[in-house]
Amino acid sequence: MPDPQFDRRPARIQVQRVRPVYENGACPGVPNRAAVLVHGRTQTGPATFDLRHPSPDGGELSVQKALAQAGIDSFAPSLIGYGRSTHFENGLDDPGNASLRPYEADGTCAHPEGCDRTHVAIAFPLDQQGTHLLTNPLGGQRRPHSSNVRFARVDTFVRDIRQVIDDAITRARPTDGKVTLIGYSAGGQHVARTLYAANPNPLLPGSSGYIAKVNRAVFLSSFFGGPTEETPPPGGFATFPLHVFSSVTGTWRMTSPAREAACTGHVVPGSQERFRSQLLEEETVGREWGGSDPGNPTGLVRSPVFSSYGWNTTVAGQLTTPTLVIHGVEDTLTPFANASAIYGALPASLTNKVLLEVQCASHALLHEGCSGPRCTPASGTPYGGRPGEPWAGPHSTLKASLIEWIKNGTFNGAANGQFTVDASGVASSGT
């Protein structure tokens, strides 16, 4: 851990497993398949991949339930510092470990409780004690930190992912002895680092052994870029471990009001509220924090501050695992250009690689729907849908593509190439 006070202390990882259950047993010859799904920077595994909310086509938005109904056993961890996984009392359980006001321009601090710096102001903003926690639970007084360093690094999460891979193989008993590894948003960075054979971290030996346990990889709305190894930025890493937030609607934000209007029904009614409520269900402490009225807190979600590295063209260029890259064209949180950059950086010798671009899809691609005339194509059938039925939205395309990739290593029957799913859900080759 970046803060050595947490080294060698016991910790637990929350894992949401959703598995297929057969009323009369699986048909003879049906292989066991397993997938490990890794969440993003602020969200937890269960809320991201098992959103229990009705979908426009009459099913549910849950990715894990769709996988189970296709005979795929899936495991969605909340990495350390997220959800019901360990936070440590002097780590993320302490509201005084949220960020303080910044240092003065000359490097001095004018506040008795201390000051902070951050290495990514958008992701880990300063003075969250003042903006979110001052009334409740801080009682009007900012506090000094009990931990003065970021909570995690990427290799911290790689350790967690390795343990979940081993656990998934033990429990699901996949026929080929391997799992499909899926990384969403910042989780793509953590998955890539897990598959990086040249990882020099002496505390994480045996990278090749874990690469051999993964049959395929998926990078969904993935982060991309940055250093290969952990390198301190010019101003240093963040000097606080805790990040908090209350709103989730930014995940659904599109590139312009015009695209919001054109992509009718992309926000499934009630899905944002359900997503936030599931995040709070998994909160053990933060749901009692926040609000302007001390007796009526609004509830906050906690996530760890961490340093990012290990996912760039150098890493992508040495991947040997068959790879599917999926990205929403309207994504405003991770640039749409990331998808083509990842695909283009994969080695030419990797013949099993696919790029899928989804129109009318934002960073919340997993949970997005479709409504109105655009959902009924003038010709063709929505990918994963039925002839004559309207497109249910990006969430249905994602589920169908994951199922096909996990089972066959193909998209729309192809093992290699670039594809677009249009605003009516119809897939075509090219971008």
N, C-alpha and C positions, 0 to 999 in steps of 0.2 A: 504494500500500500504506500502511496506517496507520504502519508503521515505514519511514521514508524510506531506510534502508540497503538495502532490497530494490527500490527504484524503478529502472526501466530495466535490470534484470538479466534475462538470458534465463530462461525458464521453459517447462515442457512440461505439457500436459494429457493424462492417460490417458483414452482413449475406447474403450468396449467396443461394437463394432458386431456385430450379428447380423442377417444379411440372408437373404432368401429365395433359394434356388437351385433352379431348375427343371430337371428331368432332360431334358425335351424342349423347353425354352423356354417362356416365358409364353404363355398363350393370346392371340390377337389381341384388341386392345381392352381388355386388363386394364391399368388405370392403375398407375403407380409411386406408392407412398405412402411417406412417411418420418415418423418420430417421434423427438423428443429427450426423454429421460427424465432428470429432475434429482432427485438423491438428497437425503436429509435431513441433520440436524445432525451426526451422528457416523458415518453409514454411507457406504460407497462406492457408486459406480454399479453395477459388475458384481455385487457381492454382493447388492445390493438387487433388481435387475431381472433378473439371470440366475442365480438360485439353482439350482445343478445338483443337485437332489435329487428323488427319485421322489415323485409326487403320488398321492393315494388312488385316482384314476381311471385309473392306469396310465401317465400321462404324466409330465411334470416340472413342478416349481413355477416354472420360469423364465418370466417374463413375456415377455422378449425372444424366446425360442424360439417361444412361442405366437403372437406377432405375426408372426414370420417365416413360420410355417406358414400364416398367413392372408394372406401376400403383402405384409407391411409391413416395410420396412427400418428398423431402430431403432438409435439411438446413445445410449449411457448414459455420460456423462462422470463421472470423479472430479474434482471441482473442485479448484483449486489448494489444496494442503495436505492432500489426501486420497489414499489409495491409492498408486499409482505416479506421481502427479503431483508437481510440484516442491514441496519443503518448505523449502529453504534450510538451509545448515549452521549459521547463527546464528539460525535460526528454529525449525522443528519437529524438526530433526535433533539439536538440543541438549537432552538431558534436563534440564539446568539451567534450561530455559525453562518447565518445568511449575511450577505454582503453589507459593508458599511460605506460611508461616503468616501469619495476619492481623495487621494493625496493632493496637496497643492501643486501648482506648476513647478515650484522649486524643489519638490520632493519632501516637503515638511508636512506634518499632520497637525491640524488645529483642533482636533477633537479628542477628549480624554479617553474615550472607548477605543480609539484607534481609527485607522483608515485602510482602504483596500485598493488593489489594482486587479484588473482582469485581462486575460489574453484574448477574449472574444466578447466584446461588449454587447453584441446583439443576442448571443446565446446565454451569456452569464452577466447580466447587468449589475451595476453598482447600486448601493443603498437600497437593497430590498428590505432591510430592517425598517427603514423609514417609510417606504411606499406600501408594504404589505403587512408588516408585523408590529408596527409601533403601538397600536391600540391593544391588540390581542395577538400574542400572549406577552408582549414586552412591557405593557403597562406604561407606555409613554417614555420609556428610557432605552436608548440603544445600549447594547451590551458588547463587551470585548469577546473575541472568539475563544473557544476551548480547543479549536484546531485551526491552525493558520496556514493551511495548504490545501490544494485541490483534493477531492476525495479519491479519485481514481485516475488511472491511465488506461489506454486501450488494452494493454496486456493484462490488466486486472480483469477485464471482461472476457478476454480470450481464455483465461483460466476457468471462468464460469462456463463458457460455451463448451470447452473440452469435457467438463464434468457432465454436462447435459447430454452431449453426444454419447458418452459411455453409458449413461443411465438409459437413454432412449434405446440403444442397441440391446441392453440387458432386458428391458421390459417389453419392448415391441417385438424383439427377435426377428428383424427383417430377414427375408430369405437370402438376400445377397450380403448380409452382415453390415450394411451401410445405411447412412441417412442422407436425405437431401437437406442441404443447409440453405436457409432463406434469410436474407438480411434486409430489413426495411429502414430507409432513411440512414441515420447514423449507424444502425445495425449492419448496413452494408459494409461500412468501414471495419467493424469488429469481425464480420465473417471473412472479409478479405485477409485480415491479419491472421486469422485462424488458419487460412489456406496458404499462407506465405512460407514457403519452405526455407527461406533464408533468414527467418526470424532469429536474431542473435541473442535473444534474452536467455541468460543461463538458467533462469528460474523456470523456463518453459521449454525444456528439451523435448525432442521427439516430434517435431512438427510433421515430418514425413509420415509418421505413424498415424497421426490424426487426419492428414490429407487422404490417406488410404481408407479411412472410415467414411468418407463422403463421396457418394456416387455422382451428385450433381449439385450445382449452386445456382441461386437466384439472387440478383441484386434489384431490389424493388425501390424506386424513388430514392436511389442511393446518393449519399455524400460521395465526393471524389476530389482528390487533390491534397496537397500538403506534403510534409516531409515523410520519408520512409521510416525513420526512427524518431523517438521522442527527442525533440530539440527545443530548448528554452527559447521563446521569442525574445526580441530585443528588450522588452519591458519586464520580462519574467512571466511565469504562470500566475494564475489567479491565487490570491492569498486567503481564500475562503472556500469551504467545501460544499455549501448548501445553496441550492436554487429552488425557488418556489414559484408557482403560477396558479391562476384561477381560470382563465379563459382558454378554450380549445378551438374557437371558431377560426383562428388564423390558419389552421391546417387545411381548411376547405377553400381558402382564398384563391381566386383565379387572377390571371394576368391583367385583366381590365374589366370595367363594368360591362363593356360590350360582350365580352366572352361569358360573363356571368349571365347576361340576358339570353345569349344564344344557347347556352348549355342548360336548357330547361330541365328542372328536376334533379340537378346534380346533388343538391343537398336533400337527402331523404328526410321528410318531416319527422322531428323528434330524435334523429340520430345523434346530433351534437349534444343534446341534453342527456341522452342515454350514455354517450361516451364519457361525459364528465361524471355522471353518477357512478359509473363502473370504476373510474379512476379513484373516486372518493371511497367507494366500497373497499378498495384495496389499501387505503390509507389508514395507518394505525395512530398517527399523531397529527398530521397536518390538517385533517378535516375539522379539527377544533380551532385552527388558527385563522386569523384574518378578520376582515370586517371593520366597519367604522364604529359599530356598537359592541362594546365588550360582552354584552349579554346575548348577542345574536351573531355569532361568527358565520362567515360565508363559506368557509372551507377552502383549504389550499392543498395542492398536490406538490410533494417534494420530489426532487430528482438530484443526482449528484453532479458536481462540477468535475470535469475531467479534461485531460489533454488529448488532442487528436493527432493521429499519425498512422502510417502503415497502409494507405490506400491511394495509390497514384499510378502513373503509367509504368513505373519500374516494377511495382508489385503485380499489376495486371499483366504485364508482359511475360511473367514467369508462371502464371496460373496454368495448371494442367487439368483442372476439373471442368467438365462440360458446363457451360454457363448460359443462363437466360437473363437478359437485362430488360427490365420493364420500367417505363416512365410515363407519367401523364404530361401531355403537351402543355397544360395550363398550370403546372406546378410552379409556385412562387417561393417555396422554402428550400428546395434543392433544384438548382438550375436544370432545365430540360436538356441543355447541352451535355450534362454529365453522362446521359445514356449513350450518346454516340461516341463520347470520349472513352468511356469504359470499353464499349464494343470494339472501337478502333484500336485500342491498346492491347487487346487480347492477342496472344501469339497466332501467327498465320498457321502454325502447325495444329492449332486447336480447331478441328473440323466440326465439332459439335458445339456451336455457339449461335445464339439467336438474339436479335434486338427487336423489341416490341414497343411501339409508340402508340399510346391510347389518346385519342382526341376527346375533348370535353372531360378531361380528368385532371384533378389537382393533386396536391400532396396527400389528400385523403382518398386516393383512388380505391382503397380497400372497402370504403363505406359509401361510395357514391352511386346514385341511381340515375334514372332518366324518366322524363315525362313529356307528353305532348307529341305532336306530329313527327318530330325528328327521330323518335324512337322506332318508327316503322320505316324500314328502308324501302326506297323505290324499287330496288332489285337486290336479290341476294338474301342470305339469312345471317342474322347476327352470330358471331363466333360463339360457340357453346350453347346457342339457343335452338329453337325449333322453327321449322318453316312456317311462315305466316304469323308468328308471334313477335311482338315488339321487343326491342332490346331492353333488358332490365337495368343496364348501366354498367359503368366500369367495374363495379364489384363482381358482376357475373363473368365478365371477360377475364378478370384476374383469377377467379376460382377455376374456370375452365382451363386457362393456360397453365396454372400450377398443377392441376390434376394430370393434364397431358404430359407436362414436362417430367413430373415425378414418375409417372408410369412408363413413358416411352422415350423421354429425352428429345421430344419434338414439339413444335408449335404448328398447328394446322397441317400436321403431317410432315413438316420439314425439319431436318436436323440442323440446318444452317441457313442464315440469311436475315434480312431486315424486313420488318412487316409493320403495317399501320392498321389500327382499328379505327374506323371513322366515327363521326358523331352519331351514326345510327347503329354502330356495333359491328359493321361488316369488315372483315379482315381482307387485306390485299398485300401483295409483296411490294417492297420498296418503301421509301420514307418521303 
